[in-house]
């Protein structure tokens, strides 16, 4: 976590008395429930150009000419032809370039990239293409980075030559070094010099400086931002894209592994979803696939949590489950169940198994040690008052559970309680998760400020004998202000104290969505925003990071007047939780002041002798509750370090006295 230091030290001890208005007692004598290593994590869905055009560092749009409009993203000129008998059976299209017929005319292609092709000064970029000369001979491809809007003499600012020869398809590469930072360039290819007909397929451009230096790699700054969250679990690949608008466009993990050139295109469930935020060129190349997701989990040291289709297409978009062809009939689920079994084999199987060999051939003979699997996303059942269709989801879930548990009894299975945090559908599904004996169930809630402020005790009354909870998607959406701003992020922090206090029942929590391109978003708020050159971490990101880096190992009871501090009556908008961190021997207390006034807070931490200094980590607005970080001011609001003197109280009690500013989240860490 990147933190800024206060210019002055907090020295408030002794200015308040033990009779201050808000006295919180922290009991350190007996450790409470274990905080799971998976508690705070990340959830990836390919919305807002999160994958292609985002985390996945490919810079060429429609690189294999497989978009339904074959040349979408390209400008073609001269004599060209799109053909469909290429070398990759699942990506058969390519472009044939012929001599223009005149030395002063050009044949070629130009790609616009994702909202432009952006380059950094002195950075290098790896160009690659599969090509051949079908009629024999050889040709030259002139590959250039260009600025079409320049007032200079030459639009080209970096150029390389690729020599193509022979009738067989081969992969050719070249490296281009940019002499300047260019936010809105393009990639241009001329059939230059020789006149031999040339076929081109899978045209690609990556920065050489990807995350971990991988050729089919991730954008370094965005992957680093994920690593800096210190996630305990990584849920992927969605989200609603798991289901698809229809069965044909569901996310199929088997299409995302193997050679990248032969991973077929998939329609993104989000590209036609919103008429008011419309992106008809939003597809999934599957270059960021399940192998890459597992690899990232390994990089981050977190557990992988893949989610698979249960045979139901998006129920929001297909509300009638009896409509033929929309969903897979229960008695025809074998293929989908086999996909789930094969996924576990891909992740964990030996190299001599069918799918373990695929993993090994991709460069990872060791198993990924998959422990969790989600079945279905936001699916639900129906009661008599709401369609009367019955257990549409849970009858499918049971078939998956039976098959997976029979073959992989150690695998932890995750169900869902649908898209809502309460209501008839949630009330119907929650007890069914217990009946099916899933290990966890996935709750989703995008709610307004009032909901977050009044549901601090949400998990305190949950059944302790049922499945554990995965808060898989949540965010505070401001009423009338559904965009990133400090106030809603603070309320998310308040809610997370309730998640942490109930770590015996809540084992995972992931904010959503994760990424958004500033020129291509369809949903907000989001954790990380970016354009083609820059990125910034939202206040919500820092809330997640602060909890993840200070989650401790065991819950400690924290009360005010014998009650949990959860924004209850008389608590003046305060929320709090406490944990013990065994590796460091520290007590960690988190306090959120959601009120518009400063609050006097006294922490009585028992079983600690003597005076000492506490470290503080503080997240505050910067003059307005509507503040947020931006591309221009990426560090406007971020956690800041400080210290505070603590006094010795009666009966081996350490006293922390503080005046917590209005609308502030502060963490206190002190040695026990």
Secondary structure by P-SEA (a helix, b strand, c coil): cbbbbbcccccccccccccccbbbbbbcccccccccccccccccccccccccccccccccccccccccccccccccccbbbbbcccccccccbbbbbccccccccccbbbbbccccbbbcccbbbbbbbbccccccccccccccccccccccccccccbbbbbbbccbbbbbbbbbbbcccccbbbbbbbbcccccbbbbcccccccccccccccccccaaaaaaaaaacccbbbcccccccccccccccccccccccccccbbbbbbcccccccccccccccccccccaaaaaaaaaaacbbbbbbbbcccccccccccccccccccccccaaaaaaaaaaaaaaaccccccaaaaaaaaacccccccccccccccccccccccccccccccaaaaaaaaaaaaaccccbbbbbbcccccccaaaaacaaaaaaacccbbbbbbbccaaaaaaacccccccccccbbbbccbbbbbccccccccaaaaaaaaaaaaaaaaaccccccccccccccccccccccccccccccccccccaaaaaaaaaaaccccccccccccccccccccccccccbbbbbbccccbbbbbbbbcccbbbbbbbbcccccbbbbbbbbbbbccccccccccccccccbbbbbbbbbbbbcccbbbbbbbbcccbbbbbbbbcc
